[in-house]
Amino acid sequence: MSNFNPEKLFVEYVDGVTITHPIIPRRYTLTHSDFTGELFLTIGKDYAWDKINPMRDEVLAEWKTHGSSLYFAIYLYVDQGEYSQLEAAKRNEIFRRELPLALTAIRYGDRLLFDTYHELDDAPIIITFISSYPLFAKQENWGIFRNLS
């Protein structure tokens, strides 16, 4: 896993979203540059579809509710049949390896929201791996933000 460097994270708030409002809808689009190692986090009411490249290696996330509780939903696009199972396995492995960095970047990038609403640090992080291969199409609980190292 790559180490998180706050100086390489660039955050943009769009669609009327501010550093503390709203929580819902609040969607995150995290993209990166393979060449510079820079991370780009766009926080808005909708995903920043215009920032997504054809490789579909972005991290999409949003705050959602289940009953009266909040949880953090992340969607990772492993494949939808355009990759061989071997290529999908490699993408799955890369997402899993880099996900702690992505979570740290999102938490750091939106830290003023977390500082305002401390309960967000205890919200479950639910990851949905989107794939046409049942082996990789999974939904998993990845803990809470408070336990990120």
N, C-alpha and C positions, 0 to 999 in steps of 0.2 A: 504494500500500500504506500502511496505517496504521502509525504508529510504535508500537513496544512500550513500554508504561509499566508497570513492575513493580508500581506502587502500585494498578493497576487489575486485577491478577491475583489471584484467590482460589483457593486449592488446598485440596482435601479428600481425605484418604486414607480409604478404606472397605474393608470385607470382610476385615479383618485385614492389609491391606497396610501396610507401614511405609515410612519414608523410604529404607530400603536393602534391603528384602526383600518379596516375592520378585521376581526379574526375570521369571520365567515361572511362573504367569500374572500379567501386569501389563498392565492395559488402561486406556486413557485416553479420557475423554469431555470434549471441549472445546466449550463453548457460550459464547454472548456475549449482551450486551444492546445492541441497536441504539440505544437511547436514551442510555445512560450510557457506552458504550464499554468496559464492564467485561467481563473474561473469567473464565470459571468452569471450572476444571480439576478433574475428579474422577478419582482414580487408585484402581483396585480390581482385584479378580480378574475381575470382569465389567464390562461397560459399564453406565453409569448411564442406563438406558433411561428412567427417570422424569424425567430432566432434558432430554430431547429434545423439541423443539417440533414442531408439525405441518409447519413449513416445511422441516424436515430439513436445516438449514444447519450442523449440528454437524460436528466432526472426530472420528472414531473411530480409535484407534491401539492397537497392541500390539507387544510384543516377540515375535519368532518365531525358530525355528531352521531353518537349511538345512544339513544335515550337522552339522558341529561349529561352524558360524558363526552368530552372531546377526544379525538384521536388524530394522529398525523398519518395520512395515507400517501404512500409513494408508489408511483407507477414506472416500471422499467420495461422498455420495449426490447425484448430479447430477439424476437422474430415473429413474422406472420407467414412463414412458408417461403420467403424469398432467400433464405439461407439454408445450406445443408445442415444436417443434424450436428456434424462436426463443427461447422462455423457457429451454429447456435450455442453449442457447448462452450466454445471459446468466449463468446460474448457474455454468456451467463457467468463464467468464471471471472471475467474482467469486472462486470457489474458487482459481483460479490466482493471482490478484492478492494474495489474503490469506493464501495458504499459507505464505510466509516468516514472516509474523507469527505464525501458529499454531505453526510449528515452533520459533520462538524462545520462545514462551510455554511450550510443553511442556518444552523443554530447561531453561529457567529455573525453571519450576515444580517440576521433578523434579531439580534440580541436585545435591542431596545423593546421589542414586543415581549420577549421572554422576561426581561427585567420588570415590565409593567404587569404581566400576568404570570406570576410564579408557578401557577398550577400547570402551565404548558410543559414545564420540565418533567412532569410526571405523567404526561399523556402517552399512551401506547403508540409505538411506531409500527404501522402495518405496511408491509411491502408486498406489492403485487407484481410478480414476474410474468409478463405477457409473452406467450409463445404458442406456436402451433404444435409444438412437441410436448406431450403430457409430462415428460421427464423434467421439463424446465418451467412449465406453466404452474406456478405455485403462489400461494399467499402465506406469508410468514410474519410472525410477531418478532420484531427486532429490539424489544425492550423499550426503554424510555430515554429521553434526552439527558436526564440527570446522570445516567450511567455511562455516557460517552466518555471515552478516555482521551 
